[in-house]
Structures are given as C-alpha cells and as structure tokens.
Amino acid sequence: MKQEQKVEKTVVPLVETNAATKDEIIFKIQILTSSSSLKSTDKRFKGLKDVEYYQEGGLYKYTMALLRITIKYSEQSAPSRPTLKMRSL
C-alpha cells in the first residue's frame, strides 16, 4: 500500500479584511518577489505608494493596495444591505 505524503502550504489571502472592525476590505496585488530584502528606496519602487512585504517560503513578496472598500451599516439600511464605498489607491 502506497503511503501519501503530507504537504503543508501557507495560504495568503488575496483579500485582506480589517480584523479589528471587519468594516474594510483591501484588495492588493503582488508587484515583486525577491530572495533578499529590498530597501524602500529601491529604484523598482519609484513612484509607488504604500508598498508592503511579507515573507513566504524564503521569499520576500512585495504588494501594494489597489482598491479599498469600506462597509458602512446604518440604522436606515437593512442589515443585509450595507452601504459600500470604494476608493482606488
């Protein structure tokens, strides 16, 4: 009988939700991957705002926010129909 090999994966969400309030969704794009850490003044980041990074599998993955959606609930709107405000970044 063949034994299955277990592979662990780290899953990074493409959509980030503000954990503190759950009222904001941020869509990010990955713009660069590097095997070493880069300075924020690197010429490849010229003209880009709010570049962030995270490490995964020995790589530095650089991202930037593309779209921010704020979810607002009011007494006038039904709970299932919140007001959405979109803002490109």
N, C-alpha and C positions, 0 to 999 in steps of 0.2 A: 504494500500500500504506500502510495506517494504522500509525503507529508508536506502540507502547504507552508510556505514561508511567509511570515507576517512582516509587512512593510508599514512603517509608521510615516505619516505625512503631516506636515504642518500646513494647515489651511489658513490662508489670509483672505479675509472678506474683501470683495471689491467695493462694497458699500459699507461705510462706517457710520454708526449711529452714536450720537452724543449719549454716552452711558449715564451721565448724571441726570439728564432731564428727559431723554427719549423724544425730544421735540425737534431734532435736526438730523438730516441725512446728508452725508457728504460723499459725492462721487469723485474718486481720484483715478488718475492714470499713472502708470509707471512710465517714466521717461528715460531711465538709465539703470544699468546694472554694472557693478564693478566688484572685483575681487578684493579691492582695498578701499579704505575710507577716503572720501574726497573732501577737500576744503570747500566751504560755502562760497569762496571766491573763485572756484574753478571756472575757467572760461566757458565750459559747457553749460553752466547755469546762468550765463549772462542774459539779462532781460526777463528771467523767470522769477516769479514771486512765490514765497512760502513753500520752498522745496523741502521735503522731509525725507527721511530714510528709515528703513528697518532692516534688520539682518535676518536672513533665512538661508540655511544650508551653506554657510560660509560666504555668502554673497551680500553685498550692500545693495539694496534696491531703493532707488530714489523715485519719489512720487510727488505729484502736486495736485491740489484740489482743482477740479474742473467745474463743478456745479454744487451749490449748497441749496438744500430745500429745507425751509423752516415750516414746521407743522404747528398751527395755532388752533386751539379749541376755544370757542366762546359759548356763552350761555345761549346765544341765538341759533347757533348751528347745531344740528343733530350730532350726537356722539360719533356716528358712523360717517359723518361728512365734515371733516376738519377743513380749515382754510389752509391752502398751501401757498407759500411764497417762494418762488425760485429766483436764484441770483447766480449768474455765471461769475466766475472768479478770474 
